C-alpha cells in the first residue's frame, strides 16, 4: 500500500501584525519530499508518528510538502496558494496510491480563505476521490463543516501541552489501514457548544478539560466507537466556527455517534463556569517570589505567547522585575534581532546598552532601555529532550544571553515558545538553579517546567494572547458565545473576569 502525506500547519492570530508569508514558513520549517524523513524519522512528533505508522503497517509513505510557520498574522494568499499547489502537485506526481494521511493544524486563516484546512481537504478530496482521506489536527483546531464533510477521519490531539502528536499520527495510519481492509466504515457526528475558552483553561492536566478528555476516553471503550476528538479551539482566528468542538467517529453507527457527541456537548455546557480564567497581577506575583524560599518558581507571561501569535518581544514582566529589584531569575525569551546583532558586535563579556523589546506593536509594553553584560552568543539550535517533540530540532536563530539587573535574559532572532529545558542548557543556563523562570507561554511550558517548578503562576499580562477575550473586538466569531455574551445566553447570575 502507498500513502501520500502533506502538511500545512499554521495557527493564525488575525490580530497580529506579523505577516505570514512564505519566508515565515521557511524561517521555521519548509520541507519537500524525502526531507521529511531526514528531519522527522525517529522523532516523537505527528510527522514522526505517520512515518512510524507506515513502517509498522508495511506501507510506503510518499511525502509531498511539510510547511509549518510560528503562529503569527494572516497567511498571505501567495503563501497559501503556493503551498497548497505544491501539495496537490506532489499528490498528482505520486502515481498510484491508496490513501492520504495529512497533518494539519485546524486554526489557519489566509487572506482568501478563512478556513485553510477546509480548503486543503476539499481540494484533496477532488484528487483522491473515494480513497481514504485522513488528517490529524491540533487540540486548538476550529473545526468546520467543510473539514468534517471532506475528510473520512479527523483525529485531534488529546493533550495540551501537546505530548501525544506521535500517537495520533500512528493512530491515523492504523485506522486508515482498517478502511483499506474494509473493516471500518466511519460515521461522524460533529457538534459545537457556544463556548470560546481561553488557552489557559484548555490545559488538559486539570479540570475542566481533563474531565472532558476522560469522558471521551471512557466513550471510546464503547463497542463501535473508533475515535473521539475534543477540541478547545483558538479564539484569535476570529472565524464563525472558532471555539470548542466535538467529533465522534463510530464504525457505521450514526445514531451512536450523534448520541455521544450530544452528551459531550451538554457536559461541556454544564461546566461552562469552570472555563473562566483569573491570572495573577504581575507585581503581586513578583512580590510573592521575593518572599518565597527555594525555587524555581515558574511565571507564565500568558499575554505574550508566540505559540498563539504574540510577538514575544513584550517588556512588561522584565520591566517590573527591574523595578522590584528581583534577582536570580531567567527570562525566556525576548525576540529582538537588532539587540542580538549589537551584542554580537560588542562581544562576549562586554557591557552594552540596548533598547530592548517592545518594537512590534503597542500591546506588549514599550522598549526598555537596559544596560547589561553579554554572557553568551550561540547559534540558538538545540534538540528537544522533553515530552514535546522529543528528538526534533528547535532553532532560535543567533541568540545571546544578557545579564540585566542580576537576571539572565535570553534574546533571540527567531520567535520560539520555551517548551523544552534544553533551551536554557544550550545557553549555559541551569534552570533548576534559578530563583524564578519567566516563560512566554500559555500552557506548553508545563510539560517540561512543572517537574522542576516549586510553583507555577500565570501572570495577568497584556498582549495578543491575553485571556481577557472581551477586549479584542472580534468581528466574525459566532454570537452569542460564552463567556462574551453571558447576558444574551441567560447567564445573568455570572460575573466573570471579563466584566472586571
Backbone torsions as a table, in degrees:
resi	resn	phi	psi	omega
1	UNK	NA	143.1	179.7
2	UNK	-119.4	129.2	-176.5
3	UNK	-118.3	129.5	174.2
4	UNK	-96.1	148.6	179.9
5	UNK	-141.7	155.9	177.2
6	UNK	-164.6	160.7	-176.9
7	UNK	-143.6	131.4	160.3
8	UNK	-127.2	112.2	-174.1
9	UNK	-124.1	113.8	175.3
10	UNK	-153.1	131.1	174.4
11	UNK	-99.8	107.9	-168.9
12	UNK	-95.0	121.3	170.9
13	UNK	-101.7	101.6	-172.5
14	UNK	-67.3	-11.9	178.7
15	UNK	-85.8	-12.9	-178.9
16	UNK	-74.5	142.1	177.1
17	UNK	-97.5	13.1	173.9
18	UNK	-87.1	110.6	-175.5
19	UNK	-68.9	133.0	179.1
20	UNK	-100.3	88.8	177.5
21	UNK	-105.9	-173.0	-179.2
22	UNK	-60.3	-33.1	-179.7
23	UNK	-64.5	-33.8	176.8
24	UNK	-64.3	-36.9	176.3
25	UNK	-69.6	-42.4	178.5
26	UNK	-63.0	-34.2	-177.2
27	UNK	-64.2	-32.3	179.0
28	UNK	-98.5	-64.9	179.9
29	UNK	-167.1	117.2	175.1
30	UNK	-136.7	107.6	-173.0
31	UNK	-120.6	149.9	178.2
32	UNK	-128.2	137.8	174.1
33	UNK	57.3	-132.5	-173.2
34	UNK	-68.5	-6.3	173.5
35	UNK	-58.9	-25.5	177.7
36	UNK	-58.6	-45.0	-179.0
37	UNK	-66.3	-40.2	-178.6
38	UNK	-61.8	-36.0	-175.1
39	UNK	-91.4	-30.6	-169.3
40	UNK	-119.6	-14.8	-179.8
41	UNK	-59.8	126.4	-179.7
42	UNK	86.8	3.8	179.1
43	UNK	-99.0	155.0	178.8
44	UNK	-90.8	65.2	-177.2
45	UNK	-128.6	166.6	175.5
46	UNK	-57.3	-43.9	178.0
47	UNK	-63.8	-40.4	176.9
48	UNK	-62.2	-34.8	178.0
49	UNK	-69.3	-39.5	177.7
50	UNK	-65.5	-41.8	177.1
51	UNK	-60.4	-47.8	-178.0
52	UNK	-67.6	-39.0	178.3
53	UNK	-59.3	-39.5	178.0
54	UNK	-67.9	-39.4	176.8
55	UNK	-60.6	-47.6	-176.7
56	UNK	-63.1	-31.6	-177.9
57	UNK	-96.7	1.8	179.2
58	UNK	71.9	26.4	-179.9
59	UNK	-93.3	151.5	169.8
60	UNK	-92.2	126.1	-179.3
61	UNK	-99.8	130.4	-178.5
62	UNK	-115.3	101.6	-179.2
63	UNK	-77.6	146.3	174.3
64	UNK	-111.2	-80.5	-178.4
65	UNK	-133.4	138.9	169.5
66	UNK	-121.0	110.2	-177.3
67	UNK	-123.8	121.3	179.3
68	UNK	-141.0	127.7	177.3
69	UNK	-119.0	147.4	174.6
70	UNK	-58.9	137.6	-179.6
71	UNK	-49.2	135.9	-174.2
72	UNK	-165.1	-155.6	-175.6
73	UNK	-77.7	-174.1	-175.9
74	UNK	-54.4	136.2	179.1
75	UNK	-71.5	131.6	179.8
76	UNK	-65.4	152.2	178.5
77	UNK	-60.1	-39.9	-179.7
78	UNK	-62.4	-43.8	-178.7
79	UNK	-63.6	-50.1	-177.8
80	UNK	-65.0	-45.9	-178.8
81	UNK	-61.1	-38.7	179.2
82	UNK	-65.3	-47.8	-177.1
83	UNK	-66.8	-44.4	177.7
84	UNK	-62.1	-43.2	178.7
85	UNK	-61.1	-39.1	179.3
86	UNK	-66.2	-38.4	177.6
87	UNK	-65.6	-47.5	-178.6
88	UNK	-63.0	-38.9	176.8
89	UNK	-64.5	-38.2	178.3
90	UNK	-63.9	-37.6	177.8
91	UNK	-67.7	-43.1	179.0
92	UNK	-62.0	-37.0	-177.8
93	UNK	-79.5	-6.9	-175.5
94	UNK	-74.1	-13.7	-177.2
95	UNK	75.2	-142.5	179.0
96	UNK	-72.6	130.6	174.6
97	UNK	-145.7	164.9	-172.4
98	UNK	-109.6	-23.2	-177.5
99	UNK	-165.3	166.7	175.8
100	UNK	-124.6	131.8	175.5
101	UNK	-125.6	109.9	-176.8
102	UNK	-104.7	158.1	166.1
103	UNK	-118.8	118.5	180.0
104	UNK	-121.6	-178.8	177.3
105	UNK	-104.3	-59.5	179.2
106	UNK	114.4	-4.4	-179.6
107	UNK	-132.6	38.3	-178.6
108	UNK	-95.7	139.2	178.7
109	UNK	-133.5	129.0	175.1
110	UNK	-111.4	172.0	179.7
111	UNK	-61.2	-26.5	-177.6
112	UNK	-102.6	-32.9	-173.9
113	UNK	-123.4	117.2	177.4
114	UNK	-70.8	-13.6	-178.9
115	UNK	-131.8	83.5	-174.0
116	UNK	-70.3	-29.8	178.7
117	UNK	-68.5	-37.8	175.2
118	UNK	-61.6	-39.1	178.0
119	UNK	-66.5	-43.4	177.9
120	UNK	-57.9	-47.8	-175.9
121	UNK	-69.4	-37.4	179.7
122	UNK	-67.8	-38.8	177.3
123	UNK	-69.9	-37.9	176.6
124	UNK	-64.7	-38.4	-179.8
125	UNK	-61.6	-37.1	177.8
126	UNK	-61.6	-34.3	-178.5
127	UNK	-80.6	-45.4	-172.2
128	UNK	-82.3	-17.3	-178.5
129	UNK	64.1	-125.2	-177.8
130	UNK	-91.5	3.7	176.9
131	UNK	-67.3	152.0	179.9
132	UNK	-57.9	133.3	175.5
133	UNK	-125.3	111.6	-172.6
134	UNK	-125.1	145.1	178.3
135	UNK	-145.1	142.7	171.9
136	UNK	-98.9	152.6	-174.1
137	UNK	-139.0	161.0	173.3
138	UNK	-73.0	156.2	176.3
139	UNK	-65.8	-22.7	-179.4
140	UNK	-89.1	13.6	-179.3
141	UNK	-62.0	140.4	169.8
142	UNK	-100.7	91.5	-174.9
143	UNK	-69.3	144.1	179.7
144	UNK	-125.7	163.4	178.9
145	UNK	-62.6	-34.6	179.1
146	UNK	-63.6	-39.4	176.3
147	UNK	-62.5	-50.2	-174.1
148	UNK	-64.2	-38.8	-176.3
149	UNK	-75.2	-23.7	-175.9
150	UNK	-96.8	-21.3	179.4
151	UNK	-100.8	144.0	174.8
152	UNK	-74.1	-38.4	-179.9
153	UNK	-138.4	135.0	174.2
154	UNK	-123.2	119.0	-171.5
155	UNK	-122.8	111.1	-178.2
156	UNK	-98.8	158.8	174.9
157	UNK	-57.8	149.7	174.2
158	UNK	-97.1	-7.1	-169.3
159	UNK	-129.4	147.8	169.5
160	UNK	-145.0	106.1	11.3
161	UNK	-60.6	149.6	-174.0
162	UNK	-80.2	89.4	-179.1
163	UNK	-108.9	7.2	-176.8
164	UNK	-119.9	19.4	179.5
165	UNK	-60.0	-39.7	178.2
166	UNK	-60.6	-47.6	-179.1
167	UNK	-62.1	-38.0	179.6
168	UNK	-69.1	-33.1	175.7
169	UNK	-65.0	-44.4	177.0
170	UNK	-63.3	-43.2	179.6
171	UNK	-59.7	-41.8	-179.0
172	UNK	-60.3	-42.2	180.0
173	UNK	-70.3	-40.1	179.4
174	UNK	-61.1	-42.8	179.4
175	UNK	-70.9	-32.4	174.9
176	UNK	-62.3	-41.5	177.6
177	UNK	-58.2	-42.7	-179.1
178	UNK	-66.2	-36.0	175.8
179	UNK	-64.5	-41.6	179.6
180	UNK	-65.8	-33.3	178.9
181	UNK	-77.1	-15.3	-178.0
182	UNK	85.2	13.7	-179.4
183	UNK	-98.6	2.7	178.1
184	UNK	-140.6	124.5	173.7
185	UNK	-122.5	97.4	-171.7
186	UNK	-64.8	134.9	167.6
187	UNK	-120.5	127.8	-173.2
188	UNK	-116.9	142.1	170.2
189	UNK	-122.1	137.7	-173.8
190	UNK	-131.8	126.0	180.0
191	UNK	-143.6	150.2	-178.1
192	UNK	-136.4	108.5	172.6
193	UNK	-69.4	154.3	-179.9
194	UNK	-76.4	71.1	-174.7
195	UNK	-136.2	137.1	-178.7
196	UNK	-129.8	78.4	-175.9
197	UNK	-74.1	143.1	173.8
198	UNK	-70.1	162.0	-174.3
199	UNK	-61.2	-40.9	-172.9
200	UNK	-59.4	-37.9	-176.8
201	UNK	-84.5	-0.3	173.7
202	UNK	-83.8	-4.4	177.2
203	UNK	-55.2	120.6	-174.0
204	UNK	-84.5	0.9	179.2
205	UNK	-87.4	-1.0	180.0
206	UNK	-148.7	166.2	177.0
207	UNK	-61.0	142.0	8.1
208	UNK	-97.2	-16.3	-179.6
209	UNK	-61.8	-36.1	178.8
210	UNK	-58.3	-39.8	-179.9
211	UNK	-63.8	-42.6	179.9
212	UNK	-65.8	-42.9	179.8
213	UNK	-65.2	-42.1	178.6
214	UNK	-61.8	-40.0	179.6
215	UNK	-67.4	-39.7	177.5
216	UNK	-62.3	-41.4	178.8
217	UNK	-65.9	-36.9	177.0
218	UNK	-63.2	-42.6	179.1
219	UNK	-64.2	-34.1	-178.7
220	UNK	-65.2	-15.9	176.2
221	UNK	-80.6	-10.6	179.2
222	UNK	-69.7	132.3	177.7
223	UNK	-54.5	132.7	179.9
224	UNK	93.9	-13.6	177.5
225	UNK	-89.9	125.4	-175.3
226	UNK	-97.9	-48.6	-179.4
227	UNK	-159.0	145.2	178.7
228	UNK	-129.2	132.3	177.8
229	UNK	-111.6	126.6	173.1
230	UNK	-110.4	114.4	-179.1
231	UNK	-115.4	131.6	-179.1
232	UNK	-88.5	-21.5	176.2
233	UNK	87.7	172.0	-179.1
234	UNK	-133.1	107.2	-172.2
235	UNK	-59.7	-38.7	-167.2
236	UNK	-79.7	1.6	167.7
237	UNK	-71.2	-23.7	175.0
238	UNK	51.5	54.4	172.9
239	UNK	-119.2	162.4	-177.6
240	UNK	-56.3	-32.3	-176.1
241	UNK	-87.4	1.6	-178.7
242	UNK	-59.1	135.3	178.1
243	UNK	127.7	-164.1	-172.2
244	UNK	-74.5	142.7	178.8
245	UNK	-142.8	156.2	172.9
246	UNK	-133.8	134.1	174.6
247	UNK	-127.4	119.0	178.3
248	UNK	-111.2	125.9	179.8
249	UNK	-116.8	124.9	177.9
250	UNK	-117.0	172.6	174.9
251	UNK	-92.4	91.4	174.2
252	UNK	58.1	43.5	178.4
253	UNK	-140.5	83.0	-176.1
254	UNK	-65.5	-37.5	-178.9
255	UNK	-61.5	-43.5	179.4
256	UNK	-66.1	-42.5	179.2
257	UNK	-60.3	-45.8	-179.6
258	UNK	-61.9	-43.2	-177.6
259	UNK	-62.9	-46.0	-178.3
260	UNK	-69.5	-37.7	177.9
261	UNK	-61.4	-41.2	178.2
262	UNK	-66.3	-36.9	177.4
263	UNK	-61.2	-43.2	179.1
264	UNK	-67.8	-40.5	176.1
265	UNK	-55.8	-49.8	-176.9
266	UNK	-68.2	-37.3	178.9
267	UNK	-62.9	-45.8	179.2
268	UNK	-60.6	-42.0	-178.1
269	UNK	-65.9	-38.0	179.1
270	UNK	-67.5	-23.7	-179.9
271	UNK	-98.3	13.0	-170.5
272	UNK	-55.8	-37.5	-178.1
273	UNK	-64.5	-25.3	-179.7
274	UNK	-75.2	-7.7	-179.0
275	UNK	-94.6	16.3	175.8
276	UNK	-89.5	151.9	-174.6
277	UNK	-125.4	138.0	174.2
278	UNK	-139.1	91.3	-179.6
279	UNK	-74.4	175.0	-174.1
280	UNK	-96.0	133.1	175.7
281	UNK	-55.1	143.1	-172.5
282	UNK	-59.1	-50.0	-176.0
283	UNK	-65.1	-37.6	177.0
284	UNK	-61.9	-42.2	179.3
285	UNK	-65.4	-42.2	-178.7
286	UNK	-66.6	-36.6	177.6
287	UNK	-69.5	-29.8	172.8
288	UNK	-65.4	-40.9	178.1
289	UNK	-61.7	-40.6	-178.5
290	UNK	-61.4	-31.9	-178.2
291	UNK	-89.0	-16.9	-174.4
292	UNK	-72.9	149.3	175.0
293	UNK	-105.5	133.6	-179.2
294	UNK	79.2	-179.0	-178.2
295	UNK	179.8	-170.0	0.3
296	UNK	-84.2	149.3	168.0
297	UNK	-92.8	132.1	-178.6
298	UNK	-99.6	123.0	-178.0
299	UNK	-112.3	116.7	-175.8
300	UNK	-94.5	116.0	174.8
301	UNK	-82.8	82.5	-169.9
302	UNK	-75.5	-16.6	-180.0
303	UNK	-81.3	-16.0	-176.1
304	UNK	-123.4	50.9	-177.6
305	UNK	-89.7	112.7	178.8
306	UNK	-64.9	-21.2	177.0
307	UNK	-69.7	-8.2	175.9
308	UNK	-118.8	8.7	176.7
309	UNK	103.5	-1.2	177.5
310	UNK	-73.4	158.2	-173.2
311	UNK	-74.3	-20.7	-178.7
312	UNK	68.8	22.3	175.4
313	UNK	-117.8	20.7	179.0
314	UNK	-64.9	144.8	-174.9
315	UNK	-118.2	0.6	-173.7
316	UNK	-59.7	-47.0	-176.2
317	UNK	-69.7	-48.3	-179.8
318	UNK	-61.2	-42.2	178.7
319	UNK	-59.8	-41.0	-179.9
320	UNK	-71.1	-35.8	175.4
321	UNK	-58.3	-45.2	-179.7
322	UNK	-67.6	-38.2	177.6
323	UNK	-63.5	-38.8	-178.2
324	UNK	-81.3	-10.5	179.8
325	UNK	72.2	25.3	-178.8
326	UNK	-78.8	134.9	-176.7
327	UNK	-128.3	164.2	173.3
328	UNK	90.7	16.9	-177.0
329	UNK	-114.4	179.5	174.5
330	UNK	-135.0	137.9	179.2
331	UNK	-109.8	121.7	-177.4
332	UNK	-129.4	114.1	-10.2
333	UNK	-132.5	173.5	171.1
334	UNK	-117.6	127.0	-179.9
335	UNK	-88.2	113.7	-179.4
336	UNK	-158.8	85.1	-177.8
337	UNK	-57.0	-37.1	-179.4
338	UNK	-66.1	-37.7	178.1
339	UNK	-65.3	-40.9	178.3
340	UNK	-62.7	-42.8	-179.8
341	UNK	-60.6	-41.9	178.8
342	UNK	-65.7	-37.3	178.8
343	UNK	-66.8	-40.8	178.5
344	UNK	-62.5	-41.9	179.2
345	UNK	-65.1	-37.3	-179.9
346	UNK	-72.0	-42.1	178.7
347	UNK	102.1	153.5	179.2
348	UNK	-61.9	136.7	179.9
349	UNK	93.8	-14.2	-178.2
350	UNK	-87.1	154.2	175.8
351	UNK	-97.3	130.9	-178.1
352	UNK	-129.3	154.3	174.9
353	UNK	-111.3	129.7	-173.1
354	UNK	-134.2	155.6	163.5
355	UNK	-100.4	101.7	-167.4
356	UNK	-101.9	128.7	172.8
357	UNK	68.3	-176.0	176.0
358	UNK	65.8	25.7	-174.8
359	UNK	-98.0	-10.6	-171.1
360	UNK	-88.2	-45.0	-178.2
361	UNK	-155.0	-172.2	-177.4
362	UNK	-101.8	7.2	-174.5
363	UNK	-89.5	-17.1	-168.3
364	UNK	-117.5	17.7	179.2
365	UNK	102.9	158.2	-179.4
366	UNK	-84.8	159.9	175.1
367	UNK	-57.2	139.6	-180.0
368	UNK	-98.5	130.3	173.1
369	UNK	-86.4	110.9	-174.7
370	UNK	-130.4	154.8	173.5
371	UNK	-125.8	130.7	-178.2
372	UNK	-160.2	171.8	-178.8
373	UNK	-99.7	133.7	177.3
374	UNK	-76.3	114.6	-176.7
375	UNK	-90.2	-43.9	-179.4
376	UNK	-146.8	154.8	169.9
377	UNK	-134.8	126.5	-178.0
378	UNK	-135.2	176.5	175.9
379	UNK	-81.4	-7.2	174.9
380	UNK	78.2	11.6	-178.5
381	UNK	-100.8	142.9	175.2
382	UNK	-158.3	162.5	178.9
383	UNK	-104.3	130.0	-179.3
384	UNK	-67.2	130.2	177.8
385	UNK	-115.0	-7.1	-178.6
386	UNK	-85.7	-166.2	-174.4
387	UNK	-70.7	-22.3	-177.8
388	UNK	-97.7	124.4	175.3
389	UNK	60.2	36.3	-175.9
390	UNK	-53.4	128.4	177.9
391	UNK	90.1	-11.1	178.9
392	UNK	-88.1	157.0	-177.7
393	UNK	-92.4	138.9	172.5
394	UNK	-111.4	151.0	-174.5
395	UNK	-139.9	110.8	177.5
396	UNK	-91.0	-1.5	-172.3
397	UNK	72.2	177.3	176.3
398	UNK	-47.7	128.8	-169.4
399	UNK	-135.1	143.7	175.1
400	UNK	-131.1	151.8	172.0
401	UNK	-109.5	127.9	-178.2
402	UNK	-121.0	131.0	176.1
403	UNK	-87.1	116.4	-177.9
404	UNK	-127.6	116.6	177.4
405	UNK	58.8	33.6	178.7
406	UNK	82.6	15.5	179.1
407	UNK	-129.2	148.6	175.0
408	UNK	-88.6	126.4	178.1
409	UNK	-117.6	118.9	179.8
410	UNK	-89.5	121.3	-176.2
411	UNK	-119.0	129.6	-171.6
412	UNK	-122.8	166.5	174.0
413	UNK	-103.2	-8.5	173.3
414	UNK	-125.0	148.0	177.4
415	UNK	-79.7	128.4	-179.7
416	UNK	-151.5	124.3	178.0
417	UNK	-69.4	133.7	-179.6
418	UNK	-75.4	96.4	-175.7
419	UNK	-106.2	-20.9	-167.3
420	UNK	-132.6	140.7	-178.6
421	UNK	-67.5	-18.2	176.3
422	UNK	-65.4	-20.6	175.1
423	UNK	-55.3	-45.5	-179.3
424	UNK	-73.8	-47.3	-174.8
425	UNK	-63.8	-31.8	177.2
426	UNK	-66.1	-17.4	178.8
427	UNK	-104.7	12.7	178.7
428	UNK	77.8	22.0	-178.3
429	UNK	-113.1	130.6	173.8
430	UNK	-94.6	105.4	-175.3
431	UNK	-64.4	-28.1	-178.4
432	UNK	-69.9	-17.9	-179.1
433	UNK	-93.3	2.3	-177.7
434	UNK	-89.3	150.3	176.8
435	UNK	-69.8	-40.1	177.5
436	UNK	-150.4	158.0	178.2
437	UNK	-130.6	123.9	174.3
438	UNK	-97.7	123.5	179.8
439	UNK	-120.0	131.3	175.6
440	UNK	-88.1	87.1	-172.1
441	UNK	-163.7	152.0	178.7
442	UNK	-92.3	-49.0	-176.2
443	UNK	-143.3	-34.8	-172.6
444	UNK	-53.9	-33.2	-179.2
445	UNK	-57.3	-25.8	-174.8
446	UNK	-60.6	-33.0	-175.8
447	UNK	-57.5	-42.1	-178.2
448	UNK	-102.7	-26.7	-174.1
449	UNK	-87.8	-32.5	-178.9
450	UNK	-57.8	-39.5	180.0
451	UNK	-61.2	-23.0	-179.4
452	UNK	-105.9	-5.2	-172.2
453	UNK	-85.7	134.7	169.5
454	UNK	-72.4	-32.9	-178.6
455	UNK	-160.2	150.0	176.1
456	UNK	-119.8	130.2	-179.8
457	UNK	-128.3	127.2	176.2
458	UNK	-89.9	121.6	-175.2
459	UNK	-88.7	139.6	178.6
460	UNK	-84.9	79.3	-177.8
461	UNK	-104.5	150.1	176.4
462	UNK	-74.7	159.3	175.7
463	UNK	145.3	178.6	-174.2
464	UNK	-68.7	-16.1	179.0
465	UNK	-116.4	23.3	175.0
466	UNK	-63.8	143.1	177.3
467	UNK	-74.7	-1.9	178.8
468	UNK	-81.0	73.8	-169.1
469	UNK	-66.2	-26.3	-176.0
470	UNK	-64.8	-19.1	-175.8
471	UNK	-88.3	0.8	-172.8
472	UNK	-90.8	-12.2	177.8
473	UNK	64.4	44.9	178.6
474	UNK	-57.3	142.7	-177.2
475	UNK	-106.3	-26.6	-169.4
476	UNK	-119.2	-10.3	-180.0
477	UNK	-61.0	140.0	-179.3
478	UNK	-63.0	142.6	179.6
479	UNK	-131.0	148.7	-0.3
480	UNK	-76.7	156.5	179.6
481	UNK	-149.5	145.0	-179.6
482	UNK	-87.4	136.7	6.4
483	UNK	-98.8	15.6	-176.0
484	UNK	-74.4	-26.3	-171.2
485	UNK	-129.4	53.6	-174.0
486	UNK	-63.9	-36.0	-179.4
487	UNK	-70.3	-42.0	179.1
488	UNK	-62.5	-34.7	-179.6
489	UNK	-81.7	-0.9	177.4
490	UNK	83.0	21.5	-179.3
491	UNK	-106.3	59.9	-171.9
492	UNK	-72.4	-18.5	-177.4
493	UNK	-81.0	-7.2	-174.8
494	UNK	-91.5	131.6	171.1
495	UNK	-118.4	104.5	-176.3
496	UNK	-93.2	172.0	177.3
497	UNK	-62.4	-21.8	-178.9
498	UNK	-67.0	-20.1	-177.9
499	UNK	-94.2	-4.8	-173.3
500	UNK	-79.2	NA	NA
